[in-house]
Amino acid sequence: MTRSILATTLGLLLILAAPACTLRAGTGGAGIESGPGSGNRARPAAQTFSVDGTVSWQPIEGGFFGIVAEDGRRLLPQNLPAEFAQDGLQVRLEAETLDVATIQMWGQPVRIHRIARR
């Protein structure tokens, strides 16, 4: 009788644990595909905006240029043209927000559409 209870318990445990082993990484335990094109997760819509700011060298994670907007927002351009990579440069830009992770962990990642000196 004891063997029967033990076998039943182990069988139930395996049945309950199996779905947890098949969850995809990065889905928060939802068990659904969440990569690009999966159609199962709504991505936030990119927001296009214009802003004035100052290019700022950030000496962290190997160093990078960010933009500090006049309203205090920190923007992390993914495509800053080389001629604008100057600490302290005043700029006006049109950009869109990006839903990506970065190693810098500083500011909102953005893609620049237009940028000019002020």
Backbone hydrogen bonds, N-H to C=O, Kabsch-Sander energy under -0.5 kcal/mol:
donor,donor_aa,acceptor,acceptor_aa,energy
5,I,1,M,-2.1
6,L,2,T,-2.4
7,A,3,R,-2.6
8,T,4,S,-2.2
9,T,5,I,-2.5
10,L,6,L,-2.5
11,G,7,A,-2.3
12,L,8,T,-2.5
13,L,9,T,-2.4
14,L,10,L,-2.3
15,I,11,G,-2.1
16,L,12,L,-2.5
17,A,13,L,-2.2
18,A,14,L,-1.9
21,C,17,A,-1.2
21,C,18,A,-0.7
22,T,18,A,-0.7
22,T,19,P,-0.9
23,L,20,A,-0.7
27,T,24,R,-1.2
30,A,27,T,-1.2
38,S,35,G,-1.9
48,T,46,A,-0.5
49,F,95,A,-2.7
51,V,93,L,-2.3
53,G,91,V,-2.7
54,T,68,V,-2.1
55,V,89,L,-2.9
56,S,66,G,-3.2
58,Q,64,F,-3.4
60,I,58,Q,-0.9
63,G,60,I,-2.4
64,F,58,Q,-1.7
66,G,56,S,-2.9
67,I,75,L,-2.6
68,V,54,T,-2.6
69,A,67,I,-0.7
69,A,73,R,-2.9
70,E,52,D,-2.5
72,G,69,A,-2.2
75,L,67,I,-3.2
75,L,73,R,-0.6
76,L,108,Q,-2.9
78,Q,110,V,-2.6
84,F,81,P,-2.1
85,A,82,A,-1.6
86,Q,84,F,-2.1
88,G,55,V,-3.1
89,L,86,Q,-2.1
91,V,53,G,-3.0
92,R,116,A,-2.5
93,L,51,V,-2.8
94,E,114,R,-2.7
95,A,49,F,-2.6
96,E,111,R,-2.0
97,T,47,Q,-2.0
98,L,109,P,-2.4
100,V,98,L,-1.0
108,Q,74,R,-2.8
110,V,76,L,-2.0
111,R,96,E,-2.4
112,I,110,V,-0.5
113,H,94,E,-3.2
114,R,94,E,-1.8
116,A,92,R,-2.2
118,R,90,Q,-2.2
